[in-house]
Amino acid sequence: MLNCPVCGAQAPGNMKYIKLLVCDHCKTSLFLEDEAVKHVGQKSAINAAPSIFELGRRYRYRAMTFETIGRIQFDYGDGFWDEWWVQSDSGEGKWLSVDEGDIAIETPVELSEVLGNNQTLPDCEQLHVGGKITLGKIQLEITEIDTAKCVGVAGLLPEVIFPDEEHSYAHCSGAKGQIYTLECFDVQKQLFKGSWIDPFDIELF
Ligand SMILES: [Zn+2]
């Protein structure tokens, strides 16, 4: 069991895969390694705009039940959107992107299963809207490229991100309504795969 080194509050139970924890009591960011606090960061606050989700609640989407365990809020200039890190009852982690009524569900892609031999992900800056990229056997069309600034974080997250950090991303469309997001930050790149979902298919569980 982990306690916040700043205020002593007890952190929630399951720290597997978690790299960043925001203390629910004093809002200090705690960076974890091997399920122990490695570094204490600044306080983090989220813009309290209403959202379809609340942290620490359980929801159902079709056959999947999940709990919202972390949240990253981004500012893209004209507004905010939220990335909710959720854990399904089967133990899978997924991102739910909520931009007002638009919700996408995405899962991190294991790059070794997708990319061809010696292939790496492109840089977001090398791409342009309307362009096409091929990753292994997957053909994608770039639909949007932008950068967004992290406003704040809450809960438990599988990645380390700081307020004011800017991430570049490219949204891509694949076959059969699939969407992919390429995220670039410094030399780190991640690929996510998912689809749009209907907000009316989500219910409290
Ligand atoms: Zn604390």
Residues whose N, C-alpha, C, O or C-beta is under 5 A from the ligand:
A	BS01	ZN	C4 V6 C7 G8 A9 C23 H25 C26 K27
